[in-house]
Amino acid sequence: MTIKKVSSITKLEDLGRIQLSKSFFMRDFLYSEIANWYGVPNFPDHPDIAIRIGKSLCEQLLEPLQDKFGRIAIRSAYRSPSVNQLGNEKGHNCASNEKNFASHIWDYPNANGFGATACIVIPSFLELYEKDQSNWQQIAYWIHNNLNYSHLTFPPKLCAFNIGWHEQPTREIYSYIQPKGYLLRGEAVNEEFEKFYSDLL
C-alpha cells in the first residue's frame, strides 16, 4: 500500500495498519503523550518515507532484540515536526527538530541521511536493572556486538532507552545513568565485550 499523504481518518487508519515487520505495525509508533495532551496530530508528512525507514528500524533492531529478550514495550517513537517542536518549546525532553531529524522525526533526513529512533523498555530486563542500575551496560554491549544500531541513549527511568537505526550508523552509546557519558563512540565489534553481558545469555 502506498500512502502519499494522510488526508483523512481513513488514510490515518490505513497508515496505522501497515505492518513494518513480523511483530510491529505503524500504529505502534504513533502514540505520543505530548500529542494527546496538547491535541496536536502525530503522523508523518511523508508516510512512505516513514514506513520505509521504520521497517529498517523494526527488522534490523527491534525484532532481533525481541527474539533474544522477549516482548519489547515501546515508550515513544515517531514524532511529527510539530509535535517535536512543541515538546521542545514546552520543556518535555525533546531536542530541537534539527537534532531530531533522522531520529524521532523519521521522515526528514539529517545531514547524513535518513534514520529512525524508538524509546523502548525490555520488561524481562527490569528486575536485573532494579537490582543494580549499572546493568544497563549489559544490554548496551550486547547490542553493540550483535546489531547494526546507530545510537543508544540510556536515561535513568525504567531502563528505557533510545535505540536508533540510520543509513550511516555512528555506533555511539551515551548514558545519563552512572557512569554518565559515552560508553562507546564508533568502536568495532569486540569479543572482549562479551564478558559484560554473559549473564544475559
Contacts in CASP RR format, 6 or more apart in sequence:
PFRMAT RR
TARGET T0000
AUTHOR 0000-0000-0000
METHOD contacts of the structure
MODEL  1
MTIKKVSSITKLEDLGRIQLSKSFFMRDFLYSEIANWYGVPNFPDHPDIA
IRIGKSLCEQLLEPLQDKFGRIAIRSAYRSPSVNQLGNEKGHNCASNEKN
FASHIWDYPNANGFGATACIVIPSFLELYEKDQSNWQQIAYWIHNNLNYS
HLTFPPKLCAFNIGWHEQPTREIYSYIQPKGYLLRGEAVNEEFEKFYSDL
L
1 14 0 8 1.000
1 18 0 8 1.000
2 48 0 8 1.000
3 11 0 8 1.000
3 14 0 8 1.000
3 15 0 8 1.000
3 18 0 8 1.000
3 47 0 8 1.000
3 48 0 8 1.000
3 51 0 8 1.000
4 47 0 8 1.000
4 48 0 8 1.000
5 11 0 8 1.000
5 45 0 8 1.000
5 47 0 8 1.000
6 12 0 8 1.000
6 15 0 8 1.000
6 43 0 8 1.000
6 44 0 8 1.000
6 47 0 8 1.000
12 43 0 8 1.000
15 26 0 8 1.000
15 27 0 8 1.000
15 30 0 8 1.000
15 43 0 8 1.000
15 44 0 8 1.000
15 47 0 8 1.000
15 51 0 8 1.000
16 25 0 8 1.000
16 26 0 8 1.000
16 27 0 8 1.000
16 30 0 8 1.000
17 25 0 8 1.000
17 26 0 8 1.000
17 27 0 8 1.000
18 25 0 8 1.000
18 26 0 8 1.000
18 51 0 8 1.000
19 25 0 8 1.000
19 26 0 8 1.000
20 26 0 8 1.000
20 29 0 8 1.000
20 51 0 8 1.000
20 54 0 8 1.000
20 55 0 8 1.000
20 57 0 8 1.000
20 58 0 8 1.000
20 59 0 8 1.000
21 55 0 8 1.000
21 58 0 8 1.000
21 59 0 8 1.000
21 62 0 8 1.000
21 63 0 8 1.000
22 63 0 8 1.000
23 58 0 8 1.000
23 62 0 8 1.000
23 63 0 8 1.000
23 66 0 8 1.000
24 58 0 8 1.000
24 62 0 8 1.000
24 63 0 8 1.000
26 50 0 8 1.000
26 51 0 8 1.000
26 54 0 8 1.000
28 74 0 8 1.000
28 77 0 8 1.000
29 54 0 8 1.000
29 74 0 8 1.000
29 77 0 8 1.000
29 78 0 8 1.000
29 118 0 8 1.000
30 42 0 8 1.000
30 43 0 8 1.000
30 77 0 8 1.000
30 78 0 8 1.000
31 42 0 8 1.000
31 74 0 8 1.000
31 76 0 8 1.000
31 77 0 8 1.000
32 42 0 8 1.000
32 76 0 8 1.000
32 79 0 8 1.000
32 83 0 8 1.000
33 76 0 8 1.000
34 40 0 8 1.000
34 42 0 8 1.000
34 79 0 8 1.000
34 83 0 8 1.000
34 86 0 8 1.000
34 87 0 8 1.000
34 90 0 8 1.000
34 92 0 8 1.000
34 94 0 8 1.000
35 41 0 8 1.000
35 42 0 8 1.000
35 80 0 8 1.000
35 83 0 8 1.000
38 86 0 8 1.000
38 90 0 8 1.000
40 80 0 8 1.000
40 82 0 8 1.000
40 83 0 8 1.000
40 86 0 8 1.000
41 80 0 8 1.000
41 82 0 8 1.000
41 83 0 8 1.000
42 78 0 8 1.000
42 79 0 8 1.000
42 80 0 8 1.000
42 83 0 8 1.000
43 80 0 8 1.000
44 50 0 8 1.000
44 78 0 8 1.000
44 80 0 8 1.000
44 106 0 8 1.000
44 107 0 8 1.000
45 80 0 8 1.000
45 81 0 8 1.000
45 107 0 8 1.000
45 108 0 8 1.000
46 107 0 8 1.000
46 108 0 8 1.000
47 107 0 8 1.000
49 106 0 8 1.000
49 107 0 8 1.000
49 114 0 8 1.000
50 78 0 8 1.000
50 106 0 8 1.000
50 107 0 8 1.000
50 116 0 8 1.000
52 114 0 8 1.000
53 106 0 8 1.000
53 107 0 8 1.000
53 114 0 8 1.000
53 115 0 8 1.000
53 116 0 8 1.000
53 165 0 8 1.000
54 106 0 8 1.000
54 116 0 8 1.000
54 165 0 8 1.000
56 115 0 8 1.000
56 116 0 8 1.000
56 165 0 8 1.000
57 106 0 8 1.000
57 115 0 8 1.000
57 116 0 8 1.000
57 117 0 8 1.000
57 118 0 8 1.000
57 164 0 8 1.000
57 165 0 8 1.000
60 147 0 8 1.000
60 148 0 8 1.000
60 165 0 8 1.000
61 147 0 8 1.000
61 148 0 8 1.000
61 149 0 8 1.000
61 163 0 8 1.000
61 164 0 8 1.000
61 165 0 8 1.000
62 72 0 8 1.000
62 118 0 8 1.000
62 120 0 8 1.000
62 163 0 8 1.000
64 146 0 8 1.000
64 147 0 8 1.000
65 72 0 8 1.000
65 120 0 8 1.000
65 122 0 8 1.000
65 143 0 8 1.000
65 147 0 8 1.000
65 163 0 8 1.000
66 72 0 8 1.000
68 142 0 8 1.000
68 146 0 8 1.000
69 122 0 8 1.000
69 124 0 8 1.000
69 125 0 8 1.000
69 200 0 8 1.000
70 122 0 8 1.000
70 123 0 8 1.000
70 124 0 8 1.000
71 123 0 8 1.000
71 124 0 8 1.000
72 120 0 8 1.000
72 121 0 8 1.000
72 122 0 8 1.000
73 120 0 8 1.000
73 121 0 8 1.000
73 122 0 8 1.000
73 123 0 8 1.000
74 118 0 8 1.000
74 119 0 8 1.000
74 120 0 8 1.000
75 119 0 8 1.000
75 120 0 8 1.000
75 121 0 8 1.000
75 158 0 8 1.000
75 160 0 8 1.000
76 104 0 8 1.000
76 118 0 8 1.000
76 119 0 8 1.000
77 104 0 8 1.000
77 116 0 8 1.000
77 117 0 8 1.000
77 118 0 8 1.000
77 119 0 8 1.000
78 104 0 8 1.000
78 105 0 8 1.000
78 106 0 8 1.000
78 116 0 8 1.000
79 94 0 8 1.000
79 100 0 8 1.000
79 104 0 8 1.000
79 105 0 8 1.000
80 105 0 8 1.000
81 97 0 8 1.000
81 105 0 8 1.000
81 108 0 8 1.000
84 94 0 8 1.000
84 95 0 8 1.000
84 97 0 8 1.000
84 100 0 8 1.000
84 104 0 8 1.000
84 105 0 8 1.000
85 94 0 8 1.000
85 96 0 8 1.000
85 97 0 8 1.000
86 92 0 8 1.000
87 93 0 8 1.000
87 94 0 8 1.000
88 94 0 8 1.000
88 95 0 8 1.000
88 96 0 8 1.000
88 97 0 8 1.000
94 100 0 8 1.000
94 104 0 8 1.000
95 103 0 8 1.000
97 105 0 8 1.000
97 108 0 8 1.000
98 110 0 8 1.000
101 108 0 8 1.000
101 109 0 8 1.000
101 110 0 8 1.000
102 108 0 8 1.000
102 109 0 8 1.000
102 110 0 8 1.000
102 112 0 8 1.000
102 113 0 8 1.000
102 114 0 8 1.000
102 115 0 8 1.000
102 116 0 8 1.000
102 166 0 8 1.000
103 110 0 8 1.000
103 115 0 8 1.000
103 116 0 8 1.000
103 117 0 8 1.000
103 151 0 8 1.000
103 164 0 8 1.000
104 117 0 8 1.000
106 114 0 8 1.000
106 115 0 8 1.000
106 116 0 8 1.000
109 115 0 8 1.000
112 166 0 8 1.000
112 167 0 8 1.000
112 168 0 8 1.000
113 166 0 8 1.000
113 167 0 8 1.000
113 168 0 8 1.000
114 166 0 8 1.000
114 167 0 8 1.000
115 150 0 8 1.000
115 164 0 8 1.000
115 165 0 8 1.000
115 166 0 8 1.000
115 167 0 8 1.000
116 164 0 8 1.000
116 165 0 8 1.000
116 166 0 8 1.000
117 151 0 8 1.000
117 162 0 8 1.000
117 163 0 8 1.000
117 164 0 8 1.000
117 165 0 8 1.000
118 162 0 8 1.000
118 163 0 8 1.000
118 164 0 8 1.000
119 160 0 8 1.000
119 161 0 8 1.000
119 162 0 8 1.000
119 163 0 8 1.000
120 160 0 8 1.000
120 161 0 8 1.000
120 163 0 8 1.000
121 158 0 8 1.000
121 159 0 8 1.000
121 160 0 8 1.000
122 139 0 8 1.000
122 159 0 8 1.000
125 135 0 8 1.000
125 139 0 8 1.000
125 159 0 8 1.000
125 200 0 8 1.000
126 158 0 8 1.000
126 159 0 8 1.000
128 135 0 8 1.000
128 138 0 8 1.000
128 199 0 8 1.000
129 135 0 8 1.000
129 136 0 8 1.000
129 158 0 8 1.000
129 159 0 8 1.000
133 156 0 8 1.000
133 159 0 8 1.000
133 177 0 8 1.000
133 178 0 8 1.000
134 177 0 8 1.000
134 178 0 8 1.000
134 179 0 8 1.000
135 159 0 8 1.000
136 154 0 8 1.000
136 159 0 8 1.000
136 161 0 8 1.000
136 175 0 8 1.000
136 177 0 8 1.000
137 175 0 8 1.000
137 183 0 8 1.000
137 196 0 8 1.000
138 196 0 8 1.000
138 197 0 8 1.000
138 199 0 8 1.000
138 200 0 8 1.000
139 159 0 8 1.000
139 161 0 8 1.000
139 197 0 8 1.000
139 200 0 8 1.000
140 152 0 8 1.000
140 154 0 8 1.000
140 173 0 8 1.000
140 175 0 8 1.000
140 183 0 8 1.000
140 184 0 8 1.000
141 193 0 8 1.000
141 194 0 8 1.000
141 196 0 8 1.000
141 197 0 8 1.000
142 197 0 8 1.000
142 200 0 8 1.000
143 149 0 8 1.000
143 152 0 8 1.000
143 163 0 8 1.000
144 152 0 8 1.000
144 171 0 8 1.000
144 173 0 8 1.000
144 184 0 8 1.000
144 187 0 8 1.000
144 189 0 8 1.000
144 193 0 8 1.000
145 189 0 8 1.000
145 190 0 8 1.000
145 191 0 8 1.000
145 193 0 8 1.000
145 194 0 8 1.000
145 197 0 8 1.000
148 165 0 8 1.000
148 169 0 8 1.000
149 163 0 8 1.000
149 164 0 8 1.000
149 165 0 8 1.000
149 169 0 8 1.000
149 171 0 8 1.000
150 164 0 8 1.000
150 165 0 8 1.000
150 166 0 8 1.000
150 168 0 8 1.000
150 169 0 8 1.000
150 170 0 8 1.000
150 171 0 8 1.000
150 172 0 8 1.000
151 162 0 8 1.000
151 163 0 8 1.000
151 164 0 8 1.000
151 166 0 8 1.000
151 169 0 8 1.000
151 170 0 8 1.000
151 171 0 8 1.000
151 172 0 8 1.000
151 173 0 8 1.000
151 174 0 8 1.000
152 161 0 8 1.000
152 162 0 8 1.000
152 163 0 8 1.000
152 164 0 8 1.000
152 172 0 8 1.000
152 173 0 8 1.000
152 174 0 8 1.000
153 161 0 8 1.000
153 162 0 8 1.000
153 173 0 8 1.000
153 174 0 8 1.000
153 175 0 8 1.000
153 176 0 8 1.000
154 161 0 8 1.000
154 173 0 8 1.000
154 174 0 8 1.000
154 175 0 8 1.000
154 176 0 8 1.000
154 177 0 8 1.000
155 161 0 8 1.000
155 162 0 8 1.000
155 176 0 8 1.000
155 177 0 8 1.000
156 176 0 8 1.000
156 177 0 8 1.000
170 185 0 8 1.000
170 186 0 8 1.000
171 184 0 8 1.000
171 185 0 8 1.000
171 186 0 8 1.000
171 187 0 8 1.000
172 182 0 8 1.000
172 184 0 8 1.000
172 185 0 8 1.000
172 186 0 8 1.000
173 182 0 8 1.000
173 183 0 8 1.000
173 184 0 8 1.000
173 185 0 8 1.000
174 181 0 8 1.000
174 182 0 8 1.000
174 183 0 8 1.000
175 181 0 8 1.000
175 183 0 8 1.000
END
